Amino acid sequence: MIIDTGERELPPVLCLHSLFLDPRAFDDLISAGAGRFRFIAPEFLGQGSRTDAATSTVTMDACADDVLGLVDQLGVKRLSIVAQSMGGDVAIRIAARRPALVERLVLMGSSARSEPADQWQRFDAFVQDIERDGFTGEIVDIVKSILFAQTALADPDHHLIHDVWTKRLQDLSPNLAHAARGVVERTDAVELLSAIAAETLVISGMQDHARPPEWSDEMFTRIPRAELWRLKPAGHSPMIEVPEVVVPAVLQFLDRARAGTTA
């Protein structure tokens, strides 16, 4: 699956999804930004329809290479990136490696750190469970507790989480373990942050336990042209949890490039 709205005359925005999610995580953004931007949202190697293409651990550098190959194939010379969680791991590497390519960068539920040792051990055991058992009800519940804030999970009217994404998580393949292992084993990228030239918006959910707020603070501090936005009602996936707040803010940030203004 790749979403490409295809308008070559519009500023391109590359949307990079989280582990366990897919390009449809950006549906609200793409709908709201129609006619203003060209949206390109690929699937990562080892995930979605590309799950069986991976037979070993998929590193963040391999994902960056893969995405840059797509960008070059499309002939895009300048773009903005909106990234969530693992998508941020990849976006940081792209923006540091090719600073002239990336005009604006939005990082949500992201960080530049490697996984701490205690979390690494827990998550590695969890990945083994996925590889052995697949996405059982228990595993899906754990994934949801990682992806979404407790306040969102406790809201019975949040049908996008309880109905739509729960069903999509249940349909995931055990072979996603190769991609998941790449996330948990990711190398530290903190030293890359100072090389990012893009105007950057860091969105931090205050209920994010997977990538806690202090990790976002680090990106804000080290990226030269960054601003930080904290959200009390959000966790790891702000654009799904509170789209009515996040989508307009992201589009407003991206619109500054269209207007030729700076943060």
C-alpha positions in Angstrom: 0.0 0.0 0.0 1.2 3.5 -0.9 -1.0 6.6 -0.7 0.0 9.2 -3.3 -2.5 11.9 -4.0 -0.4 12.7 -7.1 -0.8 16.5 -7.5 2.7 17.4 -8.8 2.0 21.1 -8.7 1.4 21.0 -4.9 4.1 20.9 -2.2 4.8 17.2 -1.3 4.4 15.9 2.2 5.9 12.5 3.1 3.9 10.7 5.8 5.8 8.0 7.7 3.7 5.7 10.0 4.3 4.0 13.3 5.1 0.4 13.9 1.8 -1.5 14.1 0.0 1.2 12.1 0.0 1.9 8.4 -0.4 4.8 6.0 -4.1 5.0 6.9 -3.1 6.6 10.1 -2.8 9.8 8.1 -6.3 9.6 6.6 -7.6 12.6 8.5 -4.6 14.7 7.6 -4.8 13.8 3.9 -8.5 14.6 3.8 -8.2 17.9 5.6 -5.1 18.9 3.5 -6.6 18.0 0.1 -5.9 20.7 -2.5 -3.1 22.2 -0.4 -0.5 19.5 -0.4 0.5 16.3 -2.3 0.5 13.5 0.3 2.8 10.5 -0.1 2.4 7.8 2.5 4.3 4.6 1.9 4.4 1.4 3.8 7.6 0.5 5.5 9.6 -2.6 4.5 8.4 -5.6 6.6 5.0 -4.1 7.3 1.5 -4.2 5.8 1.5 -5.7 2.3 5.3 -5.8 2.5 5.4 -7.9 5.6 6.6 -11.1 3.8 9.3 -9.1 1.9 11.4 -9.1 5.1 13.1 -12.3 6.3 15.3 -10.8 9.0 15.5 -7.7 11.2 14.6 -4.5 9.3 16.8 -1.7 10.6 15.9 2.0 10.6 18.7 2.7 8.2 17.3 0.1 5.8 13.9 1.8 6.1 15.5 5.2 5.4 17.2 3.8 2.3 14.0 2.3 1.1 12.0 5.5 1.6 14.7 7.7 -0.1 14.6 5.3 -3.0 10.9 5.9 -3.4 11.4 9.7 -3.1 14.1 9.6 -5.8 12.0 7.4 -8.0 9.1 9.9 -7.8 11.5 12.7 -8.7 10.8 14.8 -5.6 13.6 17.2 -4.8 12.1 19.1 -1.8 9.4 17.9 0.7 8.1 18.1 4.2 7.8 15.0 6.5 5.1 14.2 9.0 6.2 11.2 11.1 4.8 9.1 13.9 7.0 7.1 16.4 9.1 4.7 14.2 8.4 7.0 11.3 10.3 9.6 13.3 13.2 7.2 13.7 13.4 7.0 9.9 12.6 10.7 9.4 15.5 11.8 11.6 17.9 9.7 9.6 16.5 11.1 6.3 16.6 14.7 7.4 20.2 14.4 8.8 21.4 12.6 5.8 19.8 14.8 3.2 19.2 18.2 4.8 18.5 19.9 1.5 15.6 17.5 0.8 13.6 18.2 3.9 11.9 21.6 4.3 9.7 21.0 7.3 9.5 18.1 9.8 6.8 17.1 12.2 7.8 14.4 14.8 4.9 12.9 16.9 5.5 10.3 19.6 9.1 10.1 18.4 12.6 10.2 19.8 16.2 9.9 18.7 17.2 7.5 21.5 17.9 3.8 21.4 15.6 1.6 23.5 16.7 1.7 27.2 17.9 -1.7 28.4 15.0 -2.5 30.7 12.4 -1.6 28.0 14.5 -3.5 25.4 14.3 -6.7 27.4 10.5 -6.4 27.9 9.8 -5.4 24.3 12.1 -8.1 22.9 10.2 -10.7 24.8 7.0 -9.2 23.5 8.2 -9.4 19.9 9.0 -13.1 20.5 5.4 -13.6 21.6 4.2 -11.9 18.4 6.4 -14.1 16.3 5.2 -17.3 18.0 1.5 -16.5 18.6 0.5 -13.8 16.2 -1.8 -10.9 17.2 -4.0 -12.6 19.8 -6.5 -10.6 21.8 -4.1 -10.2 24.6 -1.3 -9.0 22.3 -3.6 -6.5 20.6 -4.6 -5.1 24.0 -0.9 -4.6 24.9 -0.2 -2.9 21.5 -3.2 -0.6 22.1 -1.9 0.3 25.5 1.4 1.3 23.8 -0.1 3.2 21.0 -2.9 5.1 22.7 -3.4 7.2 25.8 -5.4 5.8 28.7 -7.9 8.6 28.4 -8.5 7.6 24.7 -8.8 3.9 25.5 -11.3 4.7 28.3 -13.5 6.7 26.0 -16.2 4.3 24.6 -17.1 6.8 21.9 -13.6 6.7 20.4 -14.7 4.4 17.6 -11.5 5.0 15.5 -9.5 3.2 18.2 -12.0 0.7 19.5 -13.4 -0.4 16.2 -11.2 0.6 13.2 -7.7 0.2 14.6 -8.5 -2.7 16.9 -9.7 -4.7 13.8 -6.6 -3.6 11.8 -4.3 -4.7 14.6 -6.0 -8.1 14.8 -5.3 -8.6 11.1 -1.5 -8.1 11.4 0.9 -10.9 10.5 3.3 -12.6 13.0 6.0 -11.8 10.4 5.7 -8.2 11.5 8.2 -9.3 14.1 11.1 -8.6 11.8 10.1 -4.9 11.6 9.3 -4.8 15.4 12.7 -6.2 16.2 14.3 -3.4 14.1 12.5 -0.8 16.2 13.6 -2.3 19.6 17.2 -2.8 18.4 17.5 0.7 16.8 20.7 2.5 17.2 21.0 5.8 19.0 20.5 8.8 16.7 20.8 11.7 19.1 24.0 12.9 17.5 22.2 13.3 14.2 19.8 15.9 15.5 22.1 18.8 15.2 22.5 18.1 11.4 18.7 18.6 10.8 18.2 21.9 8.9 14.4 21.6 8.6 12.0 23.7 10.6 10.7 21.1 13.0 7.6 20.7 15.1 7.9 18.2 18.0 4.5 17.0 19.3 4.6 15.3 22.6 1.7 13.4 24.2 1.9 13.7 28.0 0.5 10.2 28.4 3.1 8.7 26.1 4.8 5.8 27.9 6.6 4.4 24.9 8.5 7.6 24.1 8.1 9.8 27.2 7.9 13.6 27.1 11.6 14.1 28.2 12.7 12.3 25.0 10.7 14.9 23.0 12.4 17.6 25.1 15.8 16.3 23.9 14.8 16.6 20.2 13.5 20.1 20.8 16.7 21.1 22.5 19.1 19.5 20.0 17.4 20.3 16.6 18.5 23.8 15.7 15.1 25.1 14.4 12.6 23.3 16.5 9.4 24.1 18.5 7.7 21.9 21.0 4.0 21.3 21.6 2.8 19.2 24.5 -0.6 17.7 24.6 -2.2 16.6 27.9 -4.9 14.3 26.4 -2.6 12.5 24.0 -0.3 9.5 24.2 1.9 7.9 21.6 -0.4 8.5 18.6 -1.7 12.1 18.8 -3.1 12.3 15.3 -5.4 9.3 16.0 -6.2 10.2 19.6 -7.0 13.8 19.1 -7.2 14.5 15.3 -9.5 17.5 15.8 -6.6 19.2 17.6 -3.5 17.8 15.9 -4.5 17.8 12.2 -5.2 21.6 12.0 -2.0 22.4 13.9 0.1 20.2 11.6 -1.5 21.8 8.5 -0.9 25.3 9.9 2.7 24.4 10.5 3.1 23.0 7.0 1.3 26.1 5.5 4.1 28.3 6.7 6.3 26.8 4.0 3.7 27.5 1.4 3.5 31.1 2.6 7.3 31.4 2.7 7.3 32.3 6.4 9.4 30.8 9.2 8.7 29.7 12.8 
